[in-house]
Amino acid sequence: MSARARQPGQVGAPGRQSLRPRSGPAAALAAGAAAACAARAAYAALSRRPPGGDALWTRTNHRGEPVTLLEGPALTLASVAVSAIGPGLAPRTRAALAVAGSGSAAFGGYDDLAGSGSRRGFRGHLGALAQGEVTTGAVKLGGIGVTGLVSAMLLGGSPADVAVNAGLVAGGANLLNLFDLRPGRALKVALASGTLLAAGARAGQPWAGAQPAAGALPAVAAPLGAVVALLPEDLGERAMLGDAGANAVGALLGVAAAASLSRPARLALLAAITGLTAASEVVSFTAVIERTPALRWLDMLGRRPAPAAPVRGRDDPPPADPREAGASAAAASP
């Protein structure tokens, strides 16, 4: 079989469409619903018995309220499990989704639980590495890079295809994590990206490694279903994706793009991911969103209102020593 005829993820010989898995919107909707149910069940089970105890997974948000990082593992478990049994996916694509989702979540979770947060971004982690300091973020970046390469190799194809696809998986994992700075933001970006990816792949001419009848829809169905199920927890500031969840969802969308888009489309998408990642080193995404009314409206959609500015005296923080409470109350009285 020629290199032109044999493409990543293709099952059987060219033209033998009966050997390729097929999936329609109804099957994708069923997979999304199953992933949503699985995500809620996983989140409930993990919340009842957090591995290592509650304290390991609890962080304090900008309101001073506790939030849990268990959203990320729950979302990953549901997405990977349903993708493994859902309709319309070639065996190579299933394997790539499993590796991308679980690998990115594992390295992201390592940074969540063991990282200090003192170094951020490529520049921060690579700068530390140049000084002989191996940060958890550097381990995560390297691990996700390897995860992307393994996923791309599972999809198959020429060396050029493997390189592009590895960049899509690793780059997608890193980029979505850059948006996880406000409640619900990364999940909204994932929903928009997955929807556009499915629509674009169906409208265009996917390469032979994709499922021509369904495009990216079978690959994005499970992640997007899990995202929808856990979005209320994120918007309500009861839970957060963390690196584990954001990296996993971004990597899964990267695999969906790699398995469904034409080579020109994949190259254009990789260029966009690279450009946005480079821009994040010098430009604040949050500042851009705040300055753009439409983006700010979308960013705030479904979120709790921002806390009001503190009023001196009325909103003073509680004293460290309970014995000082009386003095603080007297000072606040008119």
ABEGO torsion letter per residue (X at the ends): XBAAABBBGBBEBBGBAAABBBBBAAAAAAAAAAAAAAAAAAAAAAAABBBGEAAAABBBBAAGBBBBAAAAAAAAAAAAAAAAABBGBBAAAAAAAAAAAAAAAAAAAAAAAABAGABBEAAAAAAAAAAGBBBAAAAAAAAAAAAAAAAAAAAEEBAAAAAAAAAAAAAAAAAAAAABABBGAAAAAAAAAAAAAAAAAAABBBBAABBAAAEAAAAAAAAAAAAAAAAAAAAAGABBAEAAAAAAAAAAAAAAAAAABBAAAAAAAAAAAAAAAAAAAABBAAAAAAABAAAAAAAABGBBBBBBBBBBGAABBBBABAAAAAAAAAAABX
